[in-house]
Amino acid sequence: MSISDRVIAIIAEQAVLEPSDVTPESTLEDLGIDSLGLVESIFAIEEEFDISIPFNANEPTASDFDISNVAAIIAGIEKLVSEKA
Protein backbone atom coordinates (compact mmCIF):
# COMPACT_ATOMS: atom_id res chain seq x y z
CA MET A 1 0.00 0.00 0.00
CA SER A 2 1.43 3.38 -1.00
CA ILE A 3 2.05 6.27 1.40
CA SER A 4 -0.80 8.10 -0.31
CA ASP A 5 -3.25 5.22 0.21
CA ARG A 6 -2.24 4.82 3.85
CA VAL A 7 -2.63 8.55 4.58
CA ILE A 8 -6.02 8.64 2.85
CA ALA A 9 -7.13 5.60 4.87
CA ILE A 10 -6.16 7.33 8.15
CA ILE A 11 -7.88 10.59 7.18
CA ALA A 12 -10.99 8.72 6.00
CA GLU A 13 -11.14 6.86 9.31
CA GLN A 14 -11.01 10.16 11.23
CA ALA A 15 -13.72 11.64 9.00
CA VAL A 16 -15.85 8.46 9.26
CA LEU A 17 -15.85 8.22 5.46
CA GLU A 18 -14.85 5.64 2.90
CA PRO A 19 -11.32 6.17 1.48
CA SER A 20 -12.96 6.61 -1.94
CA ASP A 21 -14.70 9.73 -0.56
CA VAL A 22 -11.32 11.38 0.17
CA THR A 23 -9.68 13.05 -2.84
CA PRO A 24 -6.30 14.82 -3.05
CA GLU A 25 -8.18 18.09 -3.46
CA SER A 26 -10.28 17.54 -0.31
CA THR A 27 -9.61 19.96 2.51
CA LEU A 28 -9.96 18.79 6.10
CA GLU A 29 -12.87 21.20 6.39
CA ASP A 30 -14.56 19.56 3.36
CA LEU A 31 -14.23 16.23 5.14
CA GLY A 32 -15.66 17.53 8.40
CA ILE A 33 -12.41 17.08 10.33
CA ASP A 34 -12.14 19.58 13.17
CA SER A 35 -9.00 20.58 15.07
CA LEU A 36 -9.27 17.59 17.42
CA GLY A 37 -9.71 15.24 14.47
CA LEU A 38 -6.68 16.85 12.84
CA VAL A 39 -4.54 16.26 15.93
CA GLU A 40 -5.74 12.63 16.10
CA SER A 41 -4.95 12.21 12.38
CA ILE A 42 -1.45 13.65 12.88
CA PHE A 43 -0.80 11.24 15.79
CA ALA A 44 -2.09 8.28 13.76
CA ILE A 45 0.07 9.24 10.77
CA GLU A 46 3.17 9.70 12.96
CA GLU A 47 2.59 6.26 14.45
CA GLU A 48 1.89 4.61 11.07
CA PHE A 49 5.10 5.94 9.47
CA ASP A 50 7.29 6.30 12.61
CA ILE A 51 7.93 9.97 11.83
CA SER A 52 7.59 13.24 13.70
CA ILE A 53 5.47 15.86 11.95
CA PRO A 54 6.54 19.47 12.60
CA PHE A 55 3.05 20.58 13.46
CA ASN A 56 1.90 23.09 16.04
CA ALA A 57 -1.67 22.20 16.96
CA ASN A 58 -2.12 25.58 18.64
CA GLU A 59 -1.01 27.45 15.52
CA PRO A 60 -1.54 25.21 12.48
CA THR A 61 -0.96 28.12 10.08
CA ALA A 62 2.43 28.88 11.67
CA SER A 63 3.61 25.33 11.03
CA ASP A 64 6.07 24.28 8.32
CA PHE A 65 3.71 21.41 7.58
CA ASP A 66 1.10 22.22 4.91
CA ILE A 67 -2.38 20.98 5.83
CA SER A 68 -4.26 22.96 3.16
CA ASN A 69 -5.54 19.79 1.49
CA VAL A 70 -5.03 16.03 1.36
CA ALA A 71 -2.46 16.24 -1.47
CA ALA A 72 -0.35 18.71 0.55
CA ILE A 73 -0.49 16.46 3.61
CA ILE A 74 0.58 13.44 1.52
CA ALA A 75 3.45 15.41 -0.06
CA GLY A 76 4.65 16.52 3.37
CA ILE A 77 4.57 12.97 4.72
CA GLU A 78 6.37 11.56 1.66
CA LYS A 79 9.12 14.15 2.21
CA LEU A 80 9.44 13.25 5.92
CA VAL A 81 9.52 9.53 5.14
CA SER A 82 12.21 9.99 2.47
CA GLU A 83 14.32 12.14 4.82
CA LYS A 84 14.09 9.40 7.46
CA ALA A 85 15.25 6.67 5.07
N, C-alpha and C positions, 0 to 999 in steps of 0.2 A: 504494500500500500504506500502510495507516495506521501510526501510531507503535506502536499495540498489536500489530499483526501483525508488524511488524519486530522488536520486542522479543521477542515469543514465538518468532519464527524463530531469533533469536540464542540464546536460552535453550535451545530445543529442540536446537540444534546442539551446545551444550556438554554437554547431558545425553544426547546420542546417542539422541534420541527424535524422533518425528514431531511437527510443530507441533500437530497435533490431539490429541496426548497431554498438552499443556500447557494447563491451565485457569487462569483468574484466581485461583482459590482454591488452586492448587498452591503449596506451599512449596518452597524450593530443596532442602530435606531430602527431601521427597516425591519429587523428581525425581532424587535421587541426586547432586546437585551439591555438591561439597565446597568448602572454602575456596579452594583453587587454582582450581577451576572458576568460583567466584564472581568472583575477581579477573579471570580471563580474560574472563568475561561482561561485567564492568564496562568493561574495556578495549575490547572489541568494540563495546559500546553507545556509549561515548564517541566512538569512531572513526566509527561509523555516523551519529551525529547531530551530530558536531563540537561536543560539549559537554564540560564537566568536571563529574564527579559528585563531590559532597563526601562521600567515602567513605574511612573509615580501615580498611584491611584488617586492621590489627593489633587494632583494637577496633571491630568492626562494630556492636556495640550502642551505642557512644558516638557514632555518626555521626548527622548530621541526615537521612540518607537512609534511608528505611524499606525494608528488604529482607525483611519478614515473609512476604510472598507475592508472586505474580506481579502481581496487581492493584496492590499498593502500589508495586512497582518501576515499573510502567507509569505510574501517577499521578505519581510523582516525576520521571520522564523527561519526561512531557508538560509539567509545570511548568517544568523547566529549558529545554526547547525554546521554550516561549512567552516566557520571560524573555529569551531570547537574541534573539528576533525583533524 
